[in-house]
């Protein structure tokens, strides 16, 4: 698995699409939205991620970095931000490679 992270509208999807095409891998975009859905459904995010990685190890996962800004006032927004941060840590730990995309430029930070 390869993880691609970065801020909103920084070119992550384009970068991941090109990377996945070169390596003949699938892509999963907007992974942070999946985490939100898992929270809303009351499911175990870590179990979901481990199951996903076991079933689809040959994938490029794309997710926004959501914890670098102002701390949200609403509790549910803080829980979402925290859950996305924990998911990103788990994915990065399990990933063969991790890229951070800024202004359309991918910088390899692991692998």
Number of C-alpha atoms within 10 A of each C-alpha: 19 24 25 29 26 20 17 13 12 18 17 27 22 12 18 26 18 11 17 18 11 9 12 11 17 18 20 15 18 14 17 22 14 16 24 19 14 17 17 11 9 9 12 11 19 16 10 15 15 14 12 12 16 10 9 13 15 16 19 24 25 25 24 23 18 19 16 9 7 7 12 13 8 8 10 13 13 14 14 22 21 14 21 25 19 14 20 22 12 14 21 20 13 16 20 12 16 23 22 22 24 16 11 15 13 19 13 13 11 14 9
